[in-house]
Amino acid sequence: MKHFFYLKTCDTCLRILKSLQLPVDVKLQDIKEQPITVEQLENLKNLAGSYETLFSKRAKLYKEMGLKDNPLKEADFKHYILEHYTFLKRPVLVLEQQIFIGNSPKVVEAAKQALHV
């Protein structure tokens, strides 16, 4: 599976998308228009190791809902990611059995290396 999960309204996602120069066989999915499915999330979790790794603690709703003040379990992270797209840390690039999560320069550079080997 080659997949890129992002928000087309997010300037950072768009900048990274442009810089990666993805091949045509990578499926693009705007998670606002086409929400992530349970099956997709489970596949991402298997590659990432946990739902928490996929969860964005920078999301506005995380603070607004008071989630930062409560200890969350894996089931909670899964629930919130499926409930609202902003809880998925993005972008997420999947290249077969490799996953690249987030927008840190280190992650983006690793994704570029994996794409253009």
C-alpha positions as CSV (number, residue, x, y, z in Angstrom):
1,M,0.0,0.0,0.0
2,K,1.2,3.5,-0.9
3,H,-0.9,6.1,0.7
4,F,-0.6,9.8,1.7
5,F,-3.1,11.0,4.4
6,Y,-3.3,14.8,4.6
7,L,-5.5,17.9,4.8
8,K,-5.7,19.9,1.6
9,T,-6.5,23.0,3.8
10,C,-3.3,22.6,5.7
11,D,-0.4,24.7,4.3
12,T,2.2,22.5,6.0
13,C,0.7,19.3,4.4
14,L,0.6,20.9,1.0
15,R,4.2,22.1,1.3
16,I,5.4,18.6,2.3
17,L,3.3,17.0,-0.5
18,K,4.9,19.3,-3.0
19,S,8.4,18.7,-1.7
20,L,8.0,14.9,-1.7
21,Q,7.3,14.7,-5.4
22,L,5.2,11.6,-4.9
23,P,5.0,9.0,-7.6
24,V,1.6,8.5,-9.3
25,D,1.0,5.2,-7.6
26,V,0.7,6.9,-4.2
27,K,-3.0,7.4,-3.3
28,L,-3.8,10.8,-1.9
29,Q,-6.5,11.0,0.8
30,D,-7.8,14.3,2.2
31,I,-9.0,13.1,5.6
32,K,-11.6,15.8,5.9
33,E,-13.3,14.9,2.6
34,Q,-12.7,11.2,2.9
35,P,-12.5,10.3,6.6
36,I,-10.1,7.6,7.6
37,T,-11.7,4.1,8.0
38,V,-11.4,1.8,11.0
39,E,-9.5,-0.7,8.7
40,Q,-7.1,2.1,7.5
41,L,-6.5,3.2,11.1
42,E,-5.8,-0.3,12.2
43,N,-3.3,-0.8,9.4
44,L,-1.6,2.5,10.3
45,K,-1.5,1.4,14.0
46,N,0.2,-1.9,13.0
47,L,2.9,0.0,11.2
48,A,3.3,2.8,13.8
49,G,3.1,0.5,16.9
50,S,0.4,2.4,18.7
51,Y,-2.6,4.7,18.2
52,E,-0.9,7.3,20.4
53,T,1.9,7.6,17.9
54,L,-0.7,8.6,15.3
55,F,-2.5,11.0,17.6
56,S,-1.9,14.8,17.4
57,K,-1.7,16.4,20.8
58,R,-1.3,19.7,19.0
59,A,-4.9,19.6,17.8
60,K,-7.0,22.5,19.0
61,L,-9.8,20.1,20.1
62,Y,-7.3,18.3,22.4
63,K,-7.0,21.3,24.6
64,E,-10.6,22.5,24.1
65,M,-12.1,19.1,25.2
66,G,-9.7,19.0,28.2
67,L,-8.1,15.8,27.0
68,K,-4.7,17.0,28.0
69,D,-5.8,16.9,31.6
70,N,-6.8,13.2,31.5
71,P,-4.7,10.1,31.0
72,L,-5.8,8.5,27.7
73,K,-5.6,4.8,26.8
74,E,-4.9,3.3,23.4
75,A,-8.7,2.8,22.9
76,D,-9.2,6.5,23.6
77,F,-6.6,7.6,21.0
78,K,-8.3,5.3,18.4
79,H,-11.8,6.6,19.3
80,Y,-10.8,10.3,19.0
81,I,-8.9,9.8,15.7
82,L,-11.9,8.1,14.2
83,E,-14.3,10.7,15.7
84,H,-12.6,13.8,14.3
85,Y,-10.0,14.1,11.5
86,T,-7.9,16.8,13.4
87,F,-6.7,14.2,15.9
88,L,-4.6,12.3,13.2
89,K,-1.1,13.6,13.3
90,R,-0.4,14.6,9.7
91,P,0.7,14.1,7.1
92,V,1.0,10.3,7.2
93,L,2.9,8.6,4.3
94,V,2.7,4.8,4.0
95,L,5.1,3.1,1.6
96,E,4.3,-0.6,1.8
97,Q,5.7,-1.5,5.2
98,Q,7.2,1.9,6.1
99,I,5.3,4.7,7.8
100,F,6.3,8.4,8.1
101,I,4.2,10.4,10.6
102,G,4.1,14.1,11.1
103,N,5.9,17.1,9.7
104,S,9.3,17.3,11.4
105,P,12.2,17.9,9.1
106,K,13.7,14.6,10.1
107,V,10.6,12.6,9.2
108,V,10.1,14.5,5.9
109,E,13.8,13.9,4.9
110,A,13.4,10.2,5.8
111,A,10.3,10.0,3.6
112,K,12.2,11.7,0.7
113,Q,15.0,9.1,1.0
114,A,12.6,6.2,1.0
115,L,10.7,7.5,-2.0
116,H,13.7,8.3,-4.2
117,V,16.0,5.3,-3.5
